[in-house]
């Protein structure tokens, strides 16, 4: 009888430890990052030449809304930043707070492109090659 209770206690403690580790990792991975720099280069896929005047739309999701309320189960804050690439195909901006970033690119004569979203970190760099429209 004592062995069964001992085994049950060990199993219960292991499960409790695993659940605690899960919530700790979840909490650590689900926080806004401050001062996130998003940058990238856009080029033509056929000749690797930089593309200037590409419309870059950065969609920023964050756990904190504009009033300072936080909820780590869903994104409450949303930002949309529009930029253009320079002569070298470069764009850059800094986000005050971010949890997840998407980038959409548009240029006349090219197919619209959406970069795979990324979890926020201090520096996010994209290197995009756009295909010409047919």
QUIBEL-V857929 format. One record per backbone hydrogen bond with DSSP energy under -1.0 kcal/mol. NH is the residue of the N-H (numbers start at 1). CO is the residue of the C=O. E is the energy in kcal/mol with one decimal. If there is no record, write none. Layout:
nh->{NH NH}
co->{CO CO}
e->{E E}
This chain:
nh->{5 6 7 8 9 10 11 12 13 14 15 16 17 18 19 20 21 22 23 24 25 26 27 28 29 33 35 36 37 38 39 40 41 42 43 44 45 48 51 53 55 56 57 58 59 60 61 62 65 68 71 74 76 77 79 81 83 85 86 89 91 93 95 98 99 100 101 102 104 105 106 110 111 113 115 118 120 124 126 128 130 133}
co->{1 2 3 4 5 6 7 8 9 10 11 12 13 14 15 16 17 18 19 20 21 22 23 24 25 98 96 95 122 93 124 91 126 89 128 49 130 44 42 85 106 83 104 81 102 79 100 77 69 65 63 71 62 62 60 58 56 54 90 86 40 38 36 33 61 61 118 59 57 113 55 107 131 105 103 101 99 37 39 41 43 109}
e->{-2.1 -2.5 -2.7 -2.6 -2.4 -2.2 -2.7 -2.4 -2.4 -2.4 -2.5 -2.5 -2.4 -2.5 -2.4 -2.2 -2.4 -2.4 -2.4 -2.2 -2.7 -2.8 -2.5 -2.3 -2.0 -3.5 -2.3 -2.4 -2.7 -2.9 -2.6 -2.1 -1.9 -2.1 -2.7 -2.7 -2.9 -2.2 -2.5 -1.8 -2.8 -2.8 -3.1 -3.3 -2.5 -2.6 -2.9 -2.5 -2.7 -1.6 -1.2 -1.1 -1.2 -2.5 -2.5 -2.6 -2.9 -1.3 -2.0 -2.0 -2.0 -2.1 -3.4 -1.7 -2.8 -2.1 -2.7 -2.5 -2.7 -3.3 -2.2 -2.1 -2.9 -2.4 -3.0 -2.4 -2.4 -2.9 -2.1 -2.9 -2.9 -2.4}
